[in-house]
C-alpha cells in the first residue's frame, strides 16, 4: 500500500520529489502521525494484548502507563 501511495504522490496525485515520498519515509511518517490513543481502540490492540496474556513472558507492546 505504501509503495502505491509513494508512486501516486510522485506521479499521479502530486509533484513531490521522489526522495520526499520514498516508501520508508512515508511509513515512518504514517506511524508518527497515528496516535497511540486511537490504536488502543482497535481490535488489533485487543488481540495483541490477548496473545501476550496467553503467551507469557513474551511482550509485543510496552506496558500501559
PDB file of N, CA, C and O in Angstrom:
ATOM      1  N   UNK A   1       0.819  -1.188   0.000  1.00  0.00           N
ATOM      2  CA  UNK A   1       0.000   0.000   0.000  1.00  0.00           C
ATOM      3  C   UNK A   1       0.868   1.259   0.000  1.00  0.00           C
ATOM      4  O   UNK A   1       0.593   2.217  -0.722  1.00  0.00           O
ATOM      5  N   UNK A   2       1.907   1.241   0.812  1.00  0.00           N
ATOM      6  CA  UNK A   2       2.765   2.421   0.905  1.00  0.00           C
ATOM      7  C   UNK A   2       3.514   2.637  -0.402  1.00  0.00           C
ATOM      8  O   UNK A   2       3.735   3.777  -0.813  1.00  0.00           O
ATOM      9  N   UNK A   3       3.900   1.562  -1.049  1.00  0.00           N
ATOM     10  CA  UNK A   3       4.592   1.688  -2.345  1.00  0.00           C
ATOM     11  C   UNK A   3       3.669   2.348  -3.369  1.00  0.00           C
ATOM     12  O   UNK A   3       4.101   3.210  -4.135  1.00  0.00           O
ATOM     13  N   UNK A   4       2.412   1.946  -3.381  1.00  0.00           N
ATOM     14  CA  UNK A   4       1.435   2.525  -4.300  1.00  0.00           C
ATOM     15  C   UNK A   4       1.210   4.003  -3.966  1.00  0.00           C
ATOM     16  O   UNK A   4       1.143   4.845  -4.862  1.00  0.00           O
ATOM     17  N   UNK A   5       1.095   4.306  -2.684  1.00  0.00           N
ATOM     18  CA  UNK A   5       0.947   5.693  -2.264  1.00  0.00           C
ATOM     19  C   UNK A   5       2.150   6.528  -2.694  1.00  0.00           C
ATOM     20  O   UNK A   5       1.998   7.670  -3.130  1.00  0.00           O
ATOM     21  N   UNK A   6       3.340   5.954  -2.568  1.00  0.00           N
ATOM     22  CA  UNK A   6       4.560   6.651  -2.968  1.00  0.00           C
ATOM     23  C   UNK A   6       4.539   6.994  -4.457  1.00  0.00           C
ATOM     24  O   UNK A   6       4.858   8.117  -4.847  1.00  0.00           O
ATOM     25  N   UNK A   7       4.168   6.036  -5.266  1.00  0.00           N
ATOM     26  CA  UNK A   7       4.089   6.262  -6.720  1.00  0.00           C
ATOM     27  C   UNK A   7       3.032   7.326  -7.026  1.00  0.00           C
ATOM     28  O   UNK A   7       3.253   8.225  -7.837  1.00  0.00           O
ATOM     29  N   UNK A   8       1.886   7.205  -6.361  1.00  0.00           N
ATOM     30  CA  UNK A   8       0.813   8.164  -6.589  1.00  0.00           C
ATOM     31  C   UNK A   8       1.211   9.583  -6.224  1.00  0.00           C
ATOM     32  O   UNK A   8       0.882  10.531  -6.936  1.00  0.00           O
ATOM     33  N   UNK A   9       1.913   9.724  -5.123  1.00  0.00           N
ATOM     34  CA  UNK A   9       2.324  11.061  -4.699  1.00  0.00           C
ATOM     35  C   UNK A   9       3.364  11.658  -5.641  1.00  0.00           C
ATOM     36  O   UNK A   9       3.449  12.876  -5.797  1.00  0.00           O
ATOM     37  N   UNK A  10       4.149  10.791  -6.261  1.00  0.00           N
ATOM     38  CA  UNK A  10       5.173  11.292  -7.182  1.00  0.00           C
ATOM     39  C   UNK A  10       4.610  11.593  -8.557  1.00  0.00           C
ATOM     40  O   UNK A  10       5.014  12.567  -9.193  1.00  0.00           O
ATOM     41  N   UNK A  11       3.680  10.767  -9.023  1.00  0.00           N
ATOM     42  CA  UNK A  11       3.276  10.865 -10.426  1.00  0.00           C
ATOM     43  C   UNK A  11       1.845  11.347 -10.639  1.00  0.00           C
ATOM     44  O   UNK A  11       1.609  12.268 -11.421  1.00  0.00           O
ATOM     45  N   UNK A  12       0.907  10.739  -9.958  1.00  0.00           N
ATOM     46  CA  UNK A  12      -0.492  10.993 -10.254  1.00  0.00           C
ATOM     47  C   UNK A  12      -1.073  12.128  -9.411  1.00  0.00           C
ATOM     48  O   UNK A  12      -1.681  13.055  -9.946  1.00  0.00           O
ATOM     49  N   UNK A  13      -0.886  12.051  -8.102  1.00  0.00           N
ATOM     50  CA  UNK A  13      -1.547  12.988  -7.204  1.00  0.00           C
ATOM     51  C   UNK A  13      -0.764  14.257  -6.922  1.00  0.00           C
ATOM     52  O   UNK A  13      -1.335  15.254  -6.480  1.00  0.00           O
ATOM     53  N   UNK A  14       0.515  14.234  -7.169  1.00  0.00           N
ATOM     54  CA  UNK A  14       1.302  15.397  -6.813  1.00  0.00           C
ATOM     55  C   UNK A  14       2.574  15.492  -7.615  1.00  0.00           C
ATOM     56  O   UNK A  14       2.833  14.692  -8.514  1.00  0.00           O
ATOM     57  N   UNK A  15       3.348  16.471  -7.275  1.00  0.00           N
ATOM     58  CA  UNK A  15       4.604  16.681  -7.974  1.00  0.00           C
ATOM     59  C   UNK A  15       5.783  16.612  -7.001  1.00  0.00           C
ATOM     60  O   UNK A  15       6.812  17.256  -7.207  1.00  0.00           O
ATOM     61  N   UNK A  16       5.614  15.823  -5.942  1.00  0.00           N
ATOM     62  CA  UNK A  16       6.671  15.699  -4.946  1.00  0.00           C
ATOM     63  C   UNK A  16       7.899  15.022  -5.521  1.00  0.00           C
ATOM     64  O   UNK A  16       7.799  14.191  -6.424  1.00  0.00           O
ATOM     65  N   UNK A  17       9.054  15.384  -4.994  1.00  0.00           N
ATOM     66  CA  UNK A  17      10.296  14.742  -5.388  1.00  0.00           C
ATOM     67  C   UNK A  17      10.292  13.317  -4.866  1.00  0.00           C
ATOM     68  O   UNK A  17       9.723  13.038  -3.811  1.00  0.00           O
ATOM     69  N   UNK A  18      10.920  12.423  -5.597  1.00  0.00           N
ATOM     70  CA  UNK A  18      10.960  11.020  -5.211  1.00  0.00           C
ATOM     71  C   UNK A  18      11.550  10.846  -3.821  1.00  0.00           C
ATOM     72  O   UNK A  18      11.062  10.021  -3.048  1.00  0.00           O
ATOM     73  N   UNK A  19      12.585  11.601  -3.487  1.00  0.00           N
ATOM     74  CA  UNK A  19      13.228  11.472  -2.177  1.00  0.00           C
ATOM     75  C   UNK A  19      12.294  11.861  -1.042  1.00  0.00           C
ATOM     76  O   UNK A  19      12.429  11.353   0.071  1.00  0.00           O
ATOM     77  N   UNK A  20      11.350  12.753  -1.307  1.00  0.00           N
ATOM     78  CA  UNK A  20      10.424  13.214  -0.268  1.00  0.00           C
ATOM     79  C   UNK A  20       9.339  12.194   0.050  1.00  0.00           C
ATOM     80  O   UNK A  20       8.761  12.226   1.137  1.00  0.00           O
ATOM     81  N   UNK A  21       9.059  11.303  -0.872  1.00  0.00           N
ATOM     82  CA  UNK A  21       7.958  10.346  -0.674  1.00  0.00           C
ATOM     83  C   UNK A  21       8.402   8.903  -0.892  1.00  0.00           C
ATOM     84  O   UNK A  21       7.633   8.087  -1.401  1.00  0.00           O
ATOM     85  N   UNK A  22       9.628   8.589  -0.514  1.00  0.00           N
ATOM     86  CA  UNK A  22      10.086   7.201  -0.583  1.00  0.00           C
ATOM     87  C   UNK A  22       9.269   6.367   0.395  1.00  0.00           C
ATOM     88  O   UNK A  22       8.858   6.877   1.437  1.00  0.00           O
ATOM     89  N   UNK A  23       9.024   5.089   0.081  1.00  0.00           N
ATOM     90  CA  UNK A  23       8.206   4.243   0.954  1.00  0.00           C
ATOM     91  C   UNK A  23       8.668   4.221   2.409  1.00  0.00           C
ATOM     92  O   UNK A  23       7.835   4.297   3.311  1.00  0.00           O
ATOM     93  N   UNK A  24       9.969   4.120   2.661  1.00  0.00           N
ATOM     94  CA  UNK A  24      10.446   4.089   4.050  1.00  0.00           C
ATOM     95  C   UNK A  24      10.098   5.373   4.787  1.00  0.00           C
ATOM     96  O   UNK A  24       9.693   5.341   5.949  1.00  0.00           O
ATOM     97  N   UNK A  25      10.253   6.482   4.118  1.00  0.00           N
ATOM     98  CA  UNK A  25       9.930   7.771   4.723  1.00  0.00           C
ATOM     99  C   UNK A  25       8.423   7.895   4.971  1.00  0.00           C
ATOM    100  O   UNK A  25       8.001   8.381   6.020  1.00  0.00           O
ATOM    101  N   UNK A  26       7.628   7.458   4.013  1.00  0.00           N
ATOM    102  CA  UNK A  26       6.174   7.501   4.188  1.00  0.00           C
ATOM    103  C   UNK A  26       5.735   6.619   5.350  1.00  0.00           C
ATOM    104  O   UNK A  26       4.901   7.027   6.158  1.00  0.00           O
ATOM    105  N   UNK A  27       6.293   5.408   5.439  1.00  0.00           N
ATOM    106  CA  UNK A  27       5.937   4.511   6.539  1.00  0.00           C
ATOM    107  C   UNK A  27       6.242   5.154   7.886  1.00  0.00           C
ATOM    108  O   UNK A  27       5.415   5.119   8.797  1.00  0.00           O
ATOM    109  N   UNK A  28       7.415   5.735   8.011  1.00  0.00           N
ATOM    110  CA  UNK A  28       7.815   6.380   9.261  1.00  0.00           C
ATOM    111  C   UNK A  28       6.850   7.524   9.597  1.00  0.00           C
ATOM    112  O   UNK A  28       6.408   7.651  10.739  1.00  0.00           O
ATOM    113  N   UNK A  29       6.533   8.336   8.619  1.00  0.00           N
ATOM    114  CA  UNK A  29       5.647   9.477   8.864  1.00  0.00           C
ATOM    115  C   UNK A  29       4.227   9.038   9.211  1.00  0.00           C
ATOM    116  O   UNK A  29       3.571   9.664  10.044  1.00  0.00           O
ATOM    117  N   UNK A  30       3.756   7.983   8.589  1.00  0.00           N
ATOM    118  CA  UNK A  30       2.422   7.474   8.914  1.00  0.00           C
ATOM    119  C   UNK A  30       2.378   6.924  10.340  1.00  0.00           C
ATOM    120  O   UNK A  30       1.396   7.129  11.053  1.00  0.00           O
ATOM    121  N   UNK A  31       3.436   6.227  10.757  1.00  0.00           N
ATOM    122  CA  UNK A  31       3.484   5.724  12.134  1.00  0.00           C
ATOM    123  C   UNK A  31       3.505   6.880  13.131  1.00  0.00           C
ATOM    124  O   UNK A  31       2.833   6.828  14.161  1.00  0.00           O
ATOM    125  N   UNK A  32       4.268   7.910  12.828  1.00  0.00           N
ATOM    126  CA  UNK A  32       4.353   9.060  13.731  1.00  0.00           C
ATOM    127  C   UNK A  32       3.030   9.816  13.819  1.00  0.00           C
ATOM    128  O   UNK A  32       2.719  10.408  14.852  1.00  0.00           O
ATOM    129  N   UNK A  33       2.263   9.798  12.753  1.00  0.00           N
ATOM    130  CA  UNK A  33       1.011  10.545  12.715  1.00  0.00           C
ATOM    131  C   UNK A  33      -0.136   9.816  13.416  1.00  0.00           C
ATOM    132  O   UNK A  33      -1.154  10.428  13.739  1.00  0.00           O
ATOM    133  N   UNK A  34       0.026   8.514  13.650  1.00  0.00           N
ATOM    134  CA  UNK A  34      -1.043   7.712  14.246  1.00  0.00           C
ATOM    135  C   UNK A  34      -0.880   7.699  15.755  1.00  0.00           C
ATOM    136  O   UNK A  34       0.060   7.092  16.270  1.00  0.00           O
ATOM    137  N   UNK A  35      -1.768   8.349  16.462  1.00  0.00           N
ATOM    138  CA  UNK A  35      -1.650   8.478  17.904  1.00  0.00           C
ATOM    139  C   UNK A  35      -2.006   7.176  18.609  1.00  0.00           C
ATOM    140  O   UNK A  35      -2.896   6.438  18.187  1.00  0.00           O
ATOM    141  N   UNK A  36      -1.286   6.919  19.692  1.00  0.00           N
ATOM    142  CA  UNK A  36      -1.469   5.687  20.453  1.00  0.00           C
ATOM    143  C   UNK A  36      -2.899   5.531  20.965  1.00  0.00           C
ATOM    144  O   UNK A  36      -3.417   4.416  21.025  1.00  0.00           O
ATOM    145  N   UNK A  37      -3.527   6.618  21.326  1.00  0.00           N
ATOM    146  CA  UNK A  37      -4.886   6.537  21.870  1.00  0.00           C
ATOM    147  C   UNK A  37      -5.858   5.913  20.861  1.00  0.00           C
ATOM    148  O   UNK A  37      -6.784   5.202  21.253  1.00  0.00           O
ATOM    149  N   UNK A  38      -5.653   6.174  19.570  1.00  0.00           N
ATOM    150  CA  UNK A  38      -6.511   5.578  18.536  1.00  0.00           C
ATOM    151  C   UNK A  38      -6.199   4.101  18.348  1.00  0.00           C
ATOM    152  O   UNK A  38      -7.103   3.293  18.135  1.00  0.00           O
ATOM    153  N   UNK A  39      -4.917   3.749  18.427  1.00  0.00           N
ATOM    154  CA  UNK A  39      -4.531   2.350  18.291  1.00  0.00           C
ATOM    155  C   UNK A  39      -5.132   1.502  19.410  1.00  0.00           C
ATOM    156  O   UNK A  39      -5.540   0.363  19.181  1.00  0.00           O
ATOM    157  N   UNK A  40      -5.184   2.059  20.615  1.00  0.00           N
ATOM    158  CA  UNK A  40      -5.726   1.314  21.750  1.00  0.00           C
ATOM    159  C   UNK A  40      -7.216   1.014  21.595  1.00  0.00           C
ATOM    160  O   UNK A  40      -7.749   0.180  22.326  1.00  0.00           O
ATOM    161  N   UNK A  41      -7.878   1.657  20.687  1.00  0.00           N
ATOM    162  CA  UNK A  41      -9.305   1.429  20.452  1.00  0.00           C
ATOM    163  C   UNK A  41      -9.566   0.389  19.375  1.00  0.00           C
ATOM    164  O   UNK A  41     -10.721   0.117  19.045  1.00  0.00           O
ATOM    165  N   UNK A  42      -8.508  -0.195  18.822  1.00  0.00           N
ATOM    166  CA  UNK A  42      -8.687  -1.137  17.716  1.00  0.00           C
ATOM    167  C   UNK A  42      -8.751  -2.582  18.195  1.00  0.00           C
ATOM    168  O   UNK A  42      -8.297  -2.922  19.287  1.00  0.00           O
ATOM    169  N   UNK A  43      -9.321  -3.406  17.355  1.00  0.00           N
ATOM    170  CA  UNK A  43      -9.370  -4.837  17.632  1.00  0.00           C
ATOM    171  C   UNK A  43      -7.964  -5.437  17.605  1.00  0.00           C
ATOM    172  O   UNK A  43      -7.674  -6.377  18.346  1.00  0.00           O
ATOM    173  N   UNK A  44      -7.103  -4.902  16.763  1.00  0.00           N
ATOM    174  CA  UNK A  44      -5.724  -5.384  16.704  1.00  0.00           C
ATOM    175  C   UNK A  44      -5.042  -5.225  18.055  1.00  0.00           C
ATOM    176  O   UNK A  44      -4.360  -6.142  18.511  1.00  0.00           O
ATOM    177  N   UNK A  45      -5.212  -4.094  18.694  1.00  0.00           N
ATOM    178  CA  UNK A  45      -4.625  -3.860  20.013  1.00  0.00           C
ATOM    179  C   UNK A  45      -5.127  -4.902  21.011  1.00  0.00           C
ATOM    180  O   UNK A  45      -4.342  -5.496  21.749  1.00  0.00           O
ATOM    181  N   UNK A  46      -6.437  -5.116  21.026  1.00  0.00           N
ATOM    182  CA  UNK A  46      -7.015  -6.100  21.949  1.00  0.00           C
ATOM    183  C   UNK A  46      -6.496  -7.505  21.662  1.00  0.00           C
ATOM    184  O   UNK A  46      -6.211  -8.266  22.586  1.00  0.00           O
ATOM    185  N   UNK A  47      -6.375  -7.844  20.392  1.00  0.00           N
ATOM    186  CA  UNK A  47      -5.867  -9.168  20.016  1.00  0.00           C
ATOM    187  C   UNK A  47      -4.415  -9.358  20.442  1.00  0.00           C
ATOM    188  O   UNK A  47      -4.039 -10.439  20.895  1.00  0.00           O
ATOM    189  N   UNK A  48      -3.605  -8.324  20.301  1.00  0.00           N
ATOM    190  CA  UNK A  48      -2.207  -8.411  20.725  1.00  0.00           C
ATOM    191  C   UNK A  48      -2.125  -8.580  22.233  1.00  0.00           C
ATOM    192  O   UNK A  48      -1.345  -9.397  22.723  1.00  0.00           O
ATOM    193  N   UNK A  49      -2.913  -7.826  22.967  1.00  0.00           N
ATOM    194  CA  UNK A  49      -2.911  -7.959  24.431  1.00  0.00           C
ATOM    195  C   UNK A  49      -3.365  -9.357  24.858  1.00  0.00           C
ATOM    196  O   UNK A  49      -2.808  -9.929  25.794  1.00  0.00           O
ATOM    197  N   UNK A  50      -4.360  -9.902  24.185  1.00  0.00           N
ATOM    198  CA  UNK A  50      -4.816 -11.253  24.492  1.00  0.00           C
ATOM    199  C   UNK A  50      -3.712 -12.265  24.210  1.00  0.00           C
ATOM    200  O   UNK A  50      -3.479 -13.172  25.008  1.00  0.00           O
ATOM    201  N   UNK A  51      -3.040 -12.112  23.084  1.00  0.00           N
ATOM    202  CA  UNK A  51      -1.936 -13.016  22.747  1.00  0.00           C
ATOM    203  C   UNK A  51      -0.848 -12.928  23.809  1.00  0.00           C
ATOM    204  O   UNK A  51      -0.318 -13.954  24.235  1.00  0.00           O
ATOM    205  N   UNK A  52      -0.513 -11.726  24.238  1.00  0.00           N
ATOM    206  CA  UNK A  52       0.508 -11.550  25.276  1.00  0.00           C
ATOM    207  C   UNK A  52       0.110 -12.272  26.565  1.00  0.00           C
ATOM    208  O   UNK A  52       0.945 -12.904  27.212  1.00  0.00           O
ATOM    209  N   UNK A  53      -1.155 -12.174  26.927  1.00  0.00           N
ATOM    210  CA  UNK A  53      -1.627 -12.846  28.142  1.00  0.00           C
ATOM    211  C   UNK A  53      -1.510 -14.363  28.032  1.00  0.00           C
ATOM    212  O   UNK A  53      -1.190 -15.048  29.003  1.00  0.00           O
ATOM    213  N   UNK A  54      -1.774 -14.867  26.843  1.00  0.00           N
ATOM    214  CA  UNK A  54      -1.724 -16.318  26.623  1.00  0.00           C
ATOM    215  C   UNK A  54      -0.324 -16.850  26.352  1.00  0.00           C
ATOM    216  O   UNK A  54      -0.119 -18.063  26.341  1.00  0.00           O
ATOM    217  N   UNK A  55       0.629 -15.974  26.135  1.00  0.00           N
ATOM    218  CA  UNK A  55       1.990 -16.388  25.770  1.00  0.00           C
ATOM    219  C   UNK A  55       3.041 -15.686  26.617  1.00  0.00           C
ATOM    220  O   UNK A  55       4.051 -15.203  26.105  1.00  0.00           O
ATOM    221  N   UNK A  56       2.790 -15.638  27.905  1.00  0.00           N
ATOM    222  CA  UNK A  56       3.758 -15.007  28.801  1.00  0.00           C
ATOM    223  C   UNK A  56       5.036 -15.828  28.834  1.00  0.00           C
ATOM    224  O   UNK A  56       4.948 -17.056  28.800  1.00  0.00           O
ATOM    225  N   UNK A  57       6.187 -15.241  28.896  1.00  0.00           N
ATOM    226  CA  UNK A  57       6.508 -13.868  29.246  1.00  0.00           C
ATOM    227  C   UNK A  57       6.716 -12.966  28.032  1.00  0.00           C
ATOM    228  O   UNK A  57       7.265 -11.873  28.173  1.00  0.00           O
ATOM    229  N   UNK A  58       6.295 -13.392  26.850  1.00  0.00           N
ATOM    230  CA  UNK A  58       6.519 -12.596  25.640  1.00  0.00           C
ATOM    231  C   UNK A  58       5.690 -11.320  25.669  1.00  0.00           C
ATOM    232  O   UNK A  58       4.536 -11.315  26.096  1.00  0.00           O
ATOM    233  N   UNK A  59       6.317 -10.224  25.197  1.00  0.00           N
ATOM    234  CA  UNK A  59       5.652  -8.935  25.126  1.00  0.00           C
ATOM    235  C   UNK A  59       5.831  -8.363  23.708  1.00  0.00           C
ATOM    236  O   UNK A  59       6.924  -8.409  23.143  1.00  0.00           O
ATOM    237  N   UNK A  60       4.772  -7.840  23.162  1.00  0.00           N
ATOM    238  CA  UNK A  60       4.800  -7.180  21.868  1.00  0.00           C
ATOM    239  C   UNK A  60       4.734  -5.665  22.068  1.00  0.00           C
ATOM    240  O   UNK A  60       5.464  -4.905  21.432  1.00  0.00           O
ATOM    241  N   UNK A  61       3.857  -5.255  22.948  1.00  0.00           N
ATOM    242  CA  UNK A  61       3.642  -3.837  23.230  1.00  0.00           C
ATOM    243  C   UNK A  61       4.231  -3.487  24.592  1.00  0.00           C
ATOM    244  O   UNK A  61       4.322  -4.337  25.478  1.00  0.00           O
ATOM    245  N   UNK A  62       4.625  -2.244  24.746  1.00  0.00           N
ATOM    246  CA  UNK A  62       5.131  -1.831  26.051  1.00  0.00           C
ATOM    247  C   UNK A  62       3.986  -1.803  27.051  1.00  0.00           C
ATOM    248  O   UNK A  62       2.815  -1.777  26.672  1.00  0.00           O
ATOM    249  N   UNK A  63       4.330  -1.808  28.306  1.00  0.00           N
ATOM    250  CA  UNK A  63       3.324  -1.807  29.365  1.00  0.00           C
ATOM    251  C   UNK A  63       2.515  -0.533  29.364  1.00  0.00           C
ATOM    252  O   UNK A  63       3.024   0.535  29.026  1.00  0.00           O
ATOM    253  N   UNK A  64       1.245  -0.645  29.744  1.00  0.00           N
ATOM    254  CA  UNK A  64       0.373   0.536  29.871  1.00  0.00           C
ATOM    255  C   UNK A  64       0.890   1.417  30.980  1.00  0.00           C
ATOM    256  O   UNK A  64       1.392   0.945  32.000  1.00  0.00           O
ATOM    257  N   UNK A  65       0.754   2.705  30.757  1.00  0.00           N
ATOM    258  CA  UNK A  65       1.141   3.639  31.814  1.00  0.00           C
ATOM    259  C   UNK A  65      -0.010   4.505  32.214  1.00  0.00           C
ATOM    260  O   UNK A  65       0.133   5.354  33.094  1.00  0.00           O
TER     261      UNK A  65
END
